[in-house]
Structure formats: C-alpha cells, structure tokens
Amino acid sequence: MTPFWREVYGSLPAHVRERYLSEFVAAERWELTIGSLIEVWTRAKKATRDVFQTLNFAK
C-alpha cells in the first residue's frame, strides 16, 4: 500500500481493519489508475501540441 492508504488503514480500530482491507486495496488501485491516466493524457496532449508547433500550424 502507498503511505497514505497505509496510514488511513492503520488509523482504523484493529477489530475492523480486516473487514475494510479489500476496500483500501481497491481504492489505492483506482487512485493509481487514475493517476496513470492523467499522466498519459498530459503526455499525449504535450506531444500533440509539440507536433503542431513544429509544423507551425498552431500559433
């Protein structure tokens, strides 16, 4: 788990931690997936912009 989710998980009372472990793992997976998608989108947007600037289409 990432430090954030580990800290949140650790802040739960011991008797409920196991009940919510799968929820935390799923939330972390979503967070990492969304972060990756944002990174890919940002790189694609920059690459597209650079191509058009190189071709002198966009000013």
N, C-alpha and C positions, 0 to 999 in steps of 0.2 A: 504494500500500500504506500501511497505517497504520504509525506509527513503530515499534510493537512488531514487526510482521512484517518491516519493512524491516531492523531491527537483527538479527533472527534470520537472515534471508536473507543479510545482509552478513557474518554470522559463519561462514557455510559456506565451505569451501575453494572457490576460484574454479573449479576443474575440475568441481565437482558442482552449482554453482548453477543452471545452466540445466536440469539434469535434474529438479530439485525445484521450479522456479518455479511450475508449474501446481498443485502441491500446496499451496504457500503461498497462492496466489491463492484456491484453493478453501477453505482453512482460514479465511482472512480473510472470505470471503463467508459461511461458516457462522457465524462469530463475530458479524458484523454482523446477520445474520438473526435469530439467537437473541437478541441484544441488543434488536432491534426488537420481537420477540415479547414479551419480558419487559416492555418499556415499554408496549406496547398492553395487555397483561394488567393491569398495575398501574393504568393509567388507567381501564380498564373496571371494575376492582374498586372503585376510589375513587368513580367515578361512580355505581355501583350502591349503594354504602354511603351516599353523599350523598342519593340519591333516597329511600332508606328512612328515613334520619334526618329528612329534610324532611317526609316523610309521617307521621313519628312511629311507624313500625312497629317499628323496632329501638331498643332502649334499652340 
